[in-house]
Amino acid sequence: MMRKNIRRSAVCKAIYIVLLTLAVVLPTLTRDSEAVAVSADGYIKWVDFDVTAELLRAALKCDLETYESAKSGSGVHADLVTLIAIAAARTGGDFKSCSAADVKSYADRISAGEKPEDIAKSKNFAYYLEAYGAALGGFVGDYAVKDGDMLSKRYGLKVFSPIAGGYYYSDFDDFGASRSYGYRRPHLGHDMMGSVGTPIIAVESGWVEACGWNQYGGWRIGIRSFDGKRYYYYAHLRRGHPYCDIYEGKQVSAGEVIGYLGMTGYSSKEDTNNIDTPHLHFGVQLIFDQSQKDGWNQIWLDLYEYTKFLSKYRAEVAYDRESGEYFSKSAIIDLSAPD
């Protein structure tokens, strides 16, 4: 089943282009003629995630600053998703032509009372708002941390790097690179090379939707965000001891230790190391319609800039000798979680 699903994902973009040509997909065009992929049945079928770490940092800073200003009664809050959507609409998704200063100007105009759609100046603003809302919707919001026996409520970034703080890793933009085990296919995730046993962190809070052995991913974990729009995939976990108190159906918090980096997979035999280099395969799938979860039209993001941004937000961990597990000193309590 996994083989079929990955193969379908591999041809997703090619099928989309054919459908576009046949007018089954109903696109509109941005200022630079970039196609916007919205299906006839009303949900998005393709998102090019090209936003840079620099713009994410700029948008986060503006989000936090305008939140505080709005809280004190001065100006309107300009949230991260809206700012990125405006940047996408004004550039047709070409984020390299947008600067941190541009993002700041959008935030200032929103804070002064101007409507985001008027700043965007694009009929595709609604598309970008939904697309980047799905990709980044869990990044910023209300959360709490334990302060002794009390809970301290805060507003801010509530996601973490998948690699624990204090542990070395290396990476490069390998999205779409060729893979040949089993059959030829593109790489639909982001590999982060590190040492066996490195604690792996839940990037966002959510529900554990999958865990266990998979021929391609080895020991892996799948976590769905509370809003259902993001599916986080962590693969090639450690042989013999892949997980840290993880089971299907468990609710996990952003920053929590969920497992350990390894080199399992590429084998039909369970608990086998058949990967040449220890690494975490990290993937994020967007889901606008449940049929996309395991369907032919899966949407996986290029996470190079995404993880570059998250590299500054790494959860600190400590070792518990009694349990033999690592635990996070940085996990948050996500206030968007169901009761």
Order of alpha helices (4+ residues) and beta strands (2+ residues): alpha-alpha-alpha-alpha-alpha-alpha-alpha-beta-beta-beta-beta-beta-beta-beta-beta-beta-beta-beta-beta-beta-alpha-beta-beta-beta
